[in-house]
Amino acid sequence: MPSLLITGAKLADGTTTDLFIADGVLADPGSAPAGVERIDADGLIAIPGLVDPHTHLRQPGREDAETVDTGTAAAARGGFTCVHAMANLTPVTDTAEAAEFVQSLGERDGHCEVRVVGAVTKGLDGEELSELGLMANSRANVRVFSDDGRCVADSLVMRRALTYVKSFDGVIAQHSQDPRLAGPTACCHESEWSGKLGLPGWPSQAESIIVARDVQLAELTDSRIHVCHVSTAESVEVIRWAKKRGIKVTAEATPHHLLLDTPLVAGYDTTFKVNPPLRTSEHLEAIREALADGTIDMVGTDHAPHARQDKDHPFDVALPGMIGLEQALAVVMEVMVNTGRMDWPTLVERMSFAPARLGHTPTQGRPLAIGEPANVTLVDPSARATVDAEQSRSRARNNPYHGRELPDPVMATIWAGKVTYRR
Ligand SMILES: [Zn+2]
């Protein structure tokens, strides 16, 4: 493996250093041989490789939308060295064999580490627990379980799942959506907008009701719950309450719920159809505040690639979801760092350390120190560009930031000592 010397990089804490990468780890820069390949990082910030707790890679099953190859290439372009592959694949990742298959796809095709998320229930049916223990003990070493795309709506099933995963320190990552209050047709934040546009409403309480139930079940079972894609002010209040009580709850916010608001759907552009839906500005403000103060622990992209034909429908029947790996860091910088709400050490906590802890990924989310795995993202804090969906490394084009001017920070991504992206 070639070695690499990065000179003059600033770390998140503001200090300047050289980083010497040899044999996949960070080594003493003083030991770098003369003539070693160099990257001049003057003016750049070096941060630990980003970790996404919530990625849809679509393989196996929908390789026309994304593959492990294209999805993880997009991840590398976005500064990620690890993604967690959600279980709503075809077949669903609900057995040890299926988990090991996704694991092996990641090892074969991945441009970053692929950690497998297992389904909570068989076939995501919400009724019968899947092979949680066998997936945990498999070669995929699964620790995060989620029916994401669907909510585990039955309280007893949720209680059993939380109880079961305790024995191997697993966590249930919930897609919080009361299926009666916000059914399969709900696609617009319930507000004056859903009324005006004639779109089925998705009330914010359909999320917070499930969050409130789940944190209480986590308390009852003394187990760990993770709330996916928090999108409402009410959910933030519940999570704040639960944390104060000592309940083991973590939560994530997506980049799009930090930046994009309900009025964007007024043109019925299905690129902006996502589940949970884009919310109004007071909710966005609550999510930003919660991500800054740590009530929301981490950023999860919910990168959801779709083939064109699945978006090319009337708004209420098009598939929900938007891609997000390549612009995640840009959006967090724009909304949180460039506005002074968040400093770089906190960004590293929210986008690398916290998601790595959630997923029990020991070689990810580590400080940039000698002896640590060489997972490094080099960031130009001042570069900006207009997003062009056609330039994406993802196979999909449902990019909600197309045409928007944003930071364009990622200069290089290094995963386990290998350069996986370089501008
Ligand atoms: Zn979801």
Residues whose N, C-alpha, C, O or C-beta is under 5 A from the ligand:
A	BS01	ZN	D148 G149 H175 N275
